[in-house]
């Protein structure tokens, strides 16, 4: 078990944050071509980014709220010379279809079923999981259902333990307990651009490292007609993720997947205790903390990408 703090400055040999590569002999020297594709999965056309040879081990990147696979735009080329990298947009997010409510159940069970079928159609029979935020409970469901498919796990602020939930969840937890119109409406400010920008900049020592197209794109896609109601449905269903934490923890304990938890330690939603909690179930897990906030890849992409690459090189054959 290791636990360490990575600073924004990083080792002297790395290139500036956001460059997408690192001046390290083990790091890629040229960016890989990233393909932008669609796959029809039932009634949902899933958008995804793909890079790297399909003959290489696969890494599946699952994004969180309120973003999309765009959050992995710098990480993908850091991995794609050695790995086949796939990053889909979840239904209701990014450029994946957002079917109307009533035509598609906006629950985490259903998101997991769609992405699981997506992996089947792409013939991804074994892969490492990289999860963040909402991507975590989607990924945990997939791993629990098909443990034989998971070669390793990287969690960047993707929670699986109750001690990882901060007080920032209080208004959402109130909605879980009483899903009234009043409590639902009280959450609508979460989807405005100022609140989305705050998620990106809170806890970052230098918020000038956060590119404005990140929160601007997220806000534009979230604000499409009907999408806020979809997001509020998912807020309500998030309670099912917490209820399933013991089931997910049983998976970790029984199957002992190699795991790297690399955490923005100033995250206002998911506390460092959520990362440290893996020690109980996965004694060999690597736990690292980065001096930044929730969207850690935006400010510390080189350090995090280099750590992920080294972890995968160690555990994924």
N, C-alpha and C positions, 0 to 999 in steps of 0.2 A: 504494500500500500504506500503510495506517495501522495503528498499534499503540498502544493507550493503556490506561490503568488507570482504571476507574470505581470510585469509593469508595461505601461503603454510604450515606453521607450524601447523595450526588448533588448536582445543582445546586440552588440555593436556591429555584427556582421549582417543584420537584416537590412533590407531596403525600406524606404518610408512606408508607413501604414497606408493600405489601400492600393499599393502597386500591384498586388496579386501574385508576386513571386518573392522569393527570398534568396539572398546571395549566400546560399549554403550549398555545399557540394551535393547534398542529398535532395535538393529542391529542383523543380523543373526550371529550364533555362528559357523556354519560349511558351507563350500562351497557346493552349489547345483550341481548335475550332469547336464552337458550341452550336449544336443544331437545335432548332426550335420546331417542335413537332406536336401533333395531336394524335390521340388514340381514342376511338369511340368505345366507351365502357357502358353497356346498357344504354340508358337514355342520356348519358353525360359524355360530352366531348372533353377529354382531359388534355390540357396543355402540359407539355413537359420540355425540359432542357436536357440534352444528352451530349456527352463528350467522352472521348476515349474509345479504344477498341473494344468491341463486344467479346473479344477473346480474353480480356482481362477480368479480374475479380470485380464484382459490382458493388458500388456504394449507392444506397438510396437515401436521398436528402429530403426530409420532410419539414416544411416551413411551419410558421406559427401565425398567430393573429397580430396585427391585421394585414399581414404582408402576403408574400407569394414566393415562388422560386427565385424571384429577382434578388432576394436577400443573399443567395448563394452565387451571385454573378462573379465574385472574385475568388471564392473557394473552389469552384469547379475547375478552373484551369490549374490550380495548385495541385490537384489530384489526378487530372486526366491523363498524364503521361504514364501512370502506373495502374490506373483503375478505370473501369467503365462506370461513368457517373450519370445517374438519372435523378432529376429533380422535378417532380410534378407539382402543379398547383392543385390544391384541394378544391372540391366542389364548393362554389360560392366565393372563391378567392381568385385573384389574378386573372388569367385568361382562360381558365377552365369554365365550362358552362355553369350557370347558376339557375337551375330549373326553378320554376315557381314553387312556393310552399304549397304542399298538397300533392304536387307531382313528384317531389323528392323529400324524404324525411331528413331534416337537418339535425341529425344526432351524430355523436361520435361513433356509435356502432355503425351507422350507415356510411360515414366517411371512410372508416376502416374497411368496410366491405368493398367499397368502390376502388380504393387504392390497392387492396389485396387482389381484386380481379384485374386491375391494371397490371400488376406485376406478373400475374399468370399469363395474360395476353402477350406481354413482352418477353415471356419465357425467362423470367428472373427467378430461378429456382433456389438460389442462395445469394445472400447479399449482406453487407454491413449496413447498419442503420445509423444515420446521423439525424437526430431529432432536435427540435427547438419548440418551446411553447406548445401550441396546439398539436404540433407534429408528434409530441411525446405520447399523449394518450392514444393517438391513432397508431403509432408504431408499437406501443405496448400491447394493444389488442392484436395486432398482426403477429407479434413475437409469441404471445401466449397461445394463439391458435396454431402457429406453425413454427415451433422452436427450432426445428431442423433446418429452417431456411436462414437463420440468423448466424452470421459468422463473427460479428462483433458489433458493439454499440458505442456511439459517441453521443452524449447528451450535452448540448449547450443550452443551459437554462431550460431544460425540459424535465418537469417535476414528476415524482412518483411517491412522495412521502408527505404526510400532512404537515410535518414540521417545516416543510419548504414553503408553505402558504403564508404570505404576509398579511398585515392588516389592510392592505390595499384591496383584498378580496371582500371586505366587509359588506359593501353595497350589493355585490353580486350574491354573496351568501344570504343576505336578507331576501333577495329575489328568489333564491332556491326555496327558502322556508315559506314564503308567501308570494307566489307568482301573480300578484295583482297587477292591474293596469298601472296603478300608481308606482309600484316598485319597478315595473318594466320601463315606464317612461323616465324614471329617475336615472336610468343608465344611458340615455340617448346621447349625452354629452361625450361619452367615451368615443363616439364615432366622428366627432368633429376634428378638423385638421389640427387645431391647437393641442388637443388631447393626444392625437396620434404622434405629433411632433414631440411632445413631452415624453412619450414612451421611448423614443429614440435618443433624446438628449439627457434625460435624467440620469444622474450618476456617472456621467462621462467627464473626466477632468478637462477635456477640451472639446466642446461641442462643435467647433469649426471643422472637426474631422467627419461629421455626419453630413453626407451629401443631401441637399434638399430634395432631390428627385425621389428619395426613398419615401419619406412621409407624404410627399405631394402625390405620388403615384398611388400609394395605399389609400389616401383619402379620396382620390378620384374614383377608384374602383369600388370602394365601400359605399360611396354615395350614389351608385347606380340605382335606378328605381327598384324598390322592393328589397334591396340588399340589407338595409339596416334591420328589417324584421327578421331576415335570415340570421343575422349576427346575434340578435336578441334571443332567438330560439337556441342557438348554440351556447350562449351564456347560461341559459336555463339548464341545458343538458350537461353542462360541465360538471354538475353535481354527480353525474354517473361516473365520472372519472375518479373522483375522490372515493366514491363507494367501492370502486374496483381496485384501489391501491393495494389492499391485502392480496388480491389475486395476482396483480402484477409483481408484487414482492415475492410471492411464492414462485413465480416463473424465474426471477433472478436467483433465488436461493437454490432451486432444484436444478437449473440448467447451467449456472455459472458462466454466462457469456462474458468474454473480455469486455470491459467497460471503461471508457474515459468520460468522466464528468468534468467539463471545462466551463466555468461559471463566471459571468459578470457579477462580481461580488456586491455591487451596489444596485442590483436589480430591485425595483420597488414592488415586484409581484412574487418572485420566487427567491427565497432566502438561501444563503450558503448552507444552512442546516439541511436543506433538501438534498444537496450534493453529498454532504458528509454522511447522511443517513445510509447511503449505499454500503458503507463499511460493515453494517450489520449483516447484510445478505451476500455481499461480494467482497470478501477480504482482500482480494488482489486488485480491486478496482483502483484506477488512477484518478485522483481528485485534484483539480487545479483551479485556482482562482485568478481572475484578471481584474485589474483596477479600472472597471468600467461598469456600464449599466446593462440593461436588458438586451439590447441589440449589439452584443459585444463584437460581432464580426465587422460592424461598420467602423469601429474605431481601432480594433486590435486584430485586424484580419490576418496580418502576416504571422504574428505570434501564435494565434489560434490555429491557423491553417498548417503551420509547420508542426505544431504539436499533434494535430490530427493525422497528418501524413506519417509522422514517426510512429504513432500508435498503430495505424493500419499496417504499416510495413512490418511491424513486430508481430501482429496477430492474424493478419489475413493472408492466406497463401493463395 
